[in-house]
């Protein structure tokens, strides 16, 4: 399974370091725009929070991909595995179903962890009051950035196919 995780999800969805850094740029832009509009949070602080959550995402990504390989290879008769990458057949509906469930699961987990880590970081660094509007804006910003992340992941897969 080739992946990347934005914030925490960037290393899962884009395990290549340079590609992960490139994907971080639009994510910081989207989140920074939303948070700056409501709370005047500087883009630099949003970048710092995203770098922190991305670094936390690296071991999570490694463990998640390893778990996915173990479950998929153990329950579907085995696909060719090289390191942390599973080569699933695109015609195997069981494989696609499992991969879809794993991706949705990891994206939801990573989004929740990103909101938590970045929210705490921004609160501590900027002294923002931890009220409902702050968390709603942060969640909304992450929904937007994860949409960008999924779009980037789809473009990456399309580019690899071509």
N, C-alpha and C positions, 0 to 999 in steps of 0.2 A: 504494500500500500504506500504510494507516494503521497506525501502530505506537507502542509505548513500550518502554523498557528499564529494568528495576529495577536499581538500582545502575548498572552500565554499561548495562543493558538499558532502563532507564526512558526515556531520551530517544528510543529507537527505537520503543518501544511506545506511549508517550504523549508526542508531540512538543509538546503544549500545556504551557507552563511551570507554570501553576497546577494542572493535573491531575497533572503529574509530581510536584509537591510533595505533593499530597494522597496519591498512591500511595506516596510515600516513608515516610509515617507507619506504615502496617501492616508494611512491610518492615523498618523499624528495630525495630518491636515484636517481630516474629517472630525476627529475628536476635539482637536484644538479649536476649530471653528465653532462647534456647538458649545463648548465650555467657556470660550472667550466671550461669546455673545451673551451668555447668562451671568457669568461670574467673573469676567475679566481675568481669567487665568492665562498667563503667558504661554506661548507655544513651547518655550524652552522647558517649562515645568511639565507640560504634557509629554514632551519628548522624554524627559527623565523618567517619568512614571511608566511610559511604555517600554523603555529600555529595561527597567527593573522587572516589569511583568514578563517581558520576553526572556530575560535571563532565567527567571523562575520557570518559564515554560520549557526550557531545554531538557531538564531531566524528566519532566512530565511527559514531553513528547517522546523521548526515548523509551520510557516505561510503557506508554500507551501503545506505541507501534510494536514493541516486543510482545505485549499482551495480545494485541490483535493478531499478530503472526501465529502465536501459540494457539489461540482459539480457532482461527481460520484453518490453519494447517492440520490441527487435530480433529476438526469436525467436518471437513469437506473432502477428505481423501488426500489432502496435501497439494499445495501448489508449489512451484519452484520458489525457493526462498534464498536470497542472497543478503546476508547481513540483516538489516532492518527493513528490507523492501520485499513485499509480497507481490508476485506477478499473478494477478487474478485474471481468469478468462472473462472477457466481456460478454461471452455467450452463456456463461453459467449463472442462471438466475439466483441460485442459492448464494453464490459468491457476491453478486451485486447487492443482494438484500442485506447480507452480513456487513459488507463494506459501508452501505448506506447507514445502517444502524450505528455502526462504530463511529462514523463521521459525525452524525447528528449528536451522539452522546458526548464525544470529545469536544465538539464546538460549544454545546451548552455548558459543559463543565468549565471549559476554558474561559468562556464569556463571563460566567459567574465569578471565577477566580480573578479575572482581569479587573472587573468592576471593584471587587473587594480590595485587591492589592493597590490598584491605582487610586481608589477613593481614600484609603488610609494614608497613602503617601502624600496625596495632594492636601488632605486635611492637616497632616503633621507639618508639612513644609510651608503651607500658606495660611494656616490658622483658620481655615474655612469652617464655618459652623456646620456640623453634620445634621442637617435637617432634611426633610422630605424633598424639597425642590432640588437640592444638590444631588441626592441619590437618583432622583428621576432624570435629571439632566445627564448624569453620568451613564445611567443605563441606556438612555436614548442615544447618546454619543457612541456607546459600544454597539448598539444595534446597527447603527449606520456604518461603523467601521468594520463590523463583521460581515455586513453585506458587501462592502468593498473587498474584503478579504476573500469571500467566496467567489466573487466575480474574478478577482485576480487568479484564484486557483483554477477556475474554469478556463481562463485564457491560457494559463500555463499548461494545462492538459491539452488544450487545442493546439498549442504551439508544438508540443511534443509529438502529437499525432501527425502533424504535417510534415 
